[in-house]
Amino acid sequence: MDKKKLALLAVIAAAIAAFFVFDLKQYLTLEFFQASRAKIDAYYAAHPLQTIAIYFAVYIAVTALSLPGAALMTLAGGAIFGLVVGTIVVSFASSIGATLAFLAARFLLRDWVQGRFGDRLKPLNEGIAKEGAFYLFALRLVPIFPFWLINLAMALTPIRARTFYWVSQLGMLAGTIVYVYAGTQLGQFRVSAGLIVAFVLLGIFPLIAKRTLAAVKSRRVYAKWKDKRPAKYDYNLVVIGAGSAGLVSAYIAAATKAKVALVEKHRMGGDCLNTGCVPSKALIRSAKLLSHIARSKEFGIREARADFDFAEVMERVARVVRTVEPHDSVERYTSLGVECVEGSAKITSPWTVEVATPNGKKTLATKNIVIAAGARPFVPPIPGIEEVGYLTSDTVWNLRELPKRLVVLGGGPIGSELTQAFARLGSQVTQVEMLPGLLIREDPEVSEIVQRRFEAEGIRVLVGHKAKRFAVEGGEKILIAEYEGHDVRIPFDALLVAVGRIANTEGYGLEELGIGTTKARTVETDEYLQTIYPNIYACGDVAGPFQFTHTASHQAWYAAVNALFGSFRRFKADYRVIPWSTFTDPEVARVGLNESEAKAQNVPHAVTVYGIDDLDRAIADGEAHGFVKVLTKPGTDRILGATIVGEHAGDLLAEYVLAMKHGLGMNKILGTIHIYPTLAEANKYAAGNWKRATVTQGQWAFLAAFQAWRRGAFGFGAVLGKVGALLRDKRPAYAAEAKHSLR
C-alpha cells in the first residue's frame, strides 16, 4: 500500500477511534437531542446560517465515516429546520457524505479487490457497466439496504463517481422526505395524526418504493411495445414447451381455473419421457438384469445364461415409453382444461405468441408467457465428427443393432449411464473424458469407485484424453485423442456424444424482444424466474441452473404461480435443497455440499462416513460396497450435504433431502426407527458414526469410570483420579468399544 493510502487510512482510523474513545456517539442520541432542544432552537433562531453549516458539516462527517447516527440526525434535521429546509440540507449532506465514503473506499480497496477477485466479480462488473445507475437507484429507493454498505460496495465496482452522486441524490430523496417529515412531528413531542402517518410511511415505504421501481422498470421495458398490447387477452397463460416444466406449468394454471394454452412442436412429455429419464432407466434395468446373470456364481447359482436380442431390448424400451406416455398426453391435458397446440412457437410481442401449426399460423394473445423450451444434446465442433457420424441421447433410441465397438464421448452422468448399459449388453465400450475423472462434480473417491467398477466390467476408461479429430481410414472410423502430449488412436464402429446439453433458446423470438441469455446459454431470469418482461417467465432446462426433471417441475410451480398471481405475491425459487442421482452401478446420489465444494468455498464442516460394506442387508444382497458420507456444521447436527454411493443410493438419499428441507439434524435420523434388515439402515449407522465422533475423550473416560464406580470397583472419590489418568493416557479404547453399540 502506498504512502497516500496509508495516510488516508490513518486519518479515517483516527477519526473513527476518536468517535468511540471520546464517546461522541452520546451526542447523536434522541435523549441528548431532547435535552438540548431548547438551546439548539435558540441558537438556530439567532444564527440560522451558522447552525445549518455546522449541522451540514457534522452530517457529512458522520456519513463519510459510516458512523452510527445518520438516522437520528435526519429526524433532528426535520425537528430543527422543518420539512423544506430540512429535506434540502439532509439530501445534499447525505449525498456528499456518501460520495466521500464511496471515493475513500474506492481509493483504498477497489484495486486490491478487483485484482484478487476480478474473475468472480466479472459478471457484477458487466452488469454495473451496463445498468449501474438503475441498480444503484433500486438500492437507494428501498431503504432496507444499509446506507453505508451500499457506499462501500458500489465503490468496488466500475460505476462512475458522478453517476454515483446524482443517482444517490435522486434515489434517497423520497426516503429523506419521509424521515425528515417524521422529524418535524417528533419536534412537537406529542403523538399526532401526522406522526402516526409518518411512522406508517416509514414502515411501508420499502414496499411502496419496490412497487414504484417495478412500475418504472416495466414502463421502460414495455415502452416500444405499447402499440402492440392487445385490448383483451385470449389466455391467462401460454406455455411454450410440453416437457416436465411446461406440463407442470400448464397443469397448475388449469388447476387454478386459468385459461391456458400449451404449445409443443415435437412430442408431449419432452426429453424426459421420450429420450431421457424413462428410456434410459428402462435400458439400464435390462442391462442390470444381464449383469446379475453374469454374477450368478456369487449367489450360489452354478450356471446361468441369457439369450437375448438387442433389438428386442430396444423394443422393450419403446414399450415402456408408450406405457408412460398417456400420463403426458394431449388427451389427458385436454381433459384437465389445457388447450394443447401443435406447432412451433415464436414470441412476437410481450403478449402475443405466433404458432406455426400444420394448418397455418395462429396468434395467441395472452396475459402471461412461460418459456419451457427445454434443452438438446451439445455436439462439439470436433474436426471430422460429421463425416464419421454420431449418436446422441436423443437418437440412440433408434438403434436396433448393437454396436460392436462403441466410443462414448463424455464422462458425465448421461455418458456414464449409457457407457455401462451398452457394455453390459455386449458392446466393447471405450469411454473418453478430457477431465481427470468421471462424474467430475462429485468427490474424487466417488469417481474412483465408479471408474474401478467400469474397468472391472471390461470398459476401457480413458480420462484426461481430449478428442482432437475423427477420421475414416481404410473404411474404419478412428478417434484421435490427445493424452499427455501424445496422440492415442481409438478405432470404433459407433460414436455416442454425451458431453452436455444446451438450452433451446433459438427461434423463439427472444433476441427480438431483448431477452438475454447467460454464459451457460440459458435464458436470463431473476430469482422469481422472471425475464426482463414482468409477464414473461422461463423455467426448466432452458432457464437452468440445473438440468434435472425434478428441478424443472420444481421451477415450474414458481413460474406459473408468479405469472398468474405475482401482482399480489411473488415467490423466490428455492434452490437450497436440490438432490440428484446418477444411475450407474453403483448409483451415486447427492444433496447439498460435498467435501470438495465445502473445501473450495471455505465452508467449515465435519465429515462422517459409513461404509456400506458393513451393512447386513447389503452383504445379504451381494451389494456390500459404497458409502454414506455426510457433511455437518461443526459443533451441531445440522446437515450441510450428503453423498451416497451404492445400491439404490437415489432412494436412500430421500431421508437426507427431507431432513435438510425441514431442518432436521443427525440426532433426528439417529432417533428414528429403521426396519432391519434394509439398506436404509445405512443412514442411521452414518448418524451413529457422527454421534460417536462428537463424544469427547473426556466424556468416554468419565462414563467408563462412572460405570466402574457403579459396579463397586472403587469409591466415588477415586472417580476423578481415574478420569484424570484416562485423559492423560488419551487412550481411544472407549470409542473403539462403542463402535458397534448401535448395531
Helices and strands as residue ranges (DSSP letters): H 3-21, G 24-28, H 30-46, H 48-64, H 70-81, H 83-105, I 106-110, H 111-141, H 147-155, H 161-171, H 173-186, H 193-222, G 223-228, E 235-240, H 244-255, E 260-264, H 270-274, H 277-294, G 296-299, H 310-324, G 325-328, H 330-335, E 338-342, E 344-349, E 352-357, E 360-371, E 375-377, H 385-388, G 396-398, E 405-409, H 413-424, E 428-433, H 444-456, E 460-463, E 466-473, E 476-483, E 486-492, E 494-497, E 501-503, H 510-513, E 536-538, G 540-542, H 549-565, E 579-582, E 587-592, H 595-600, E 606-611, G 612-614, H 616-621, E 627-632, E 639-646, H 649-652, H 654-661, H 666-670, H 681-694, H 697-710, H 717-729, H 733-737
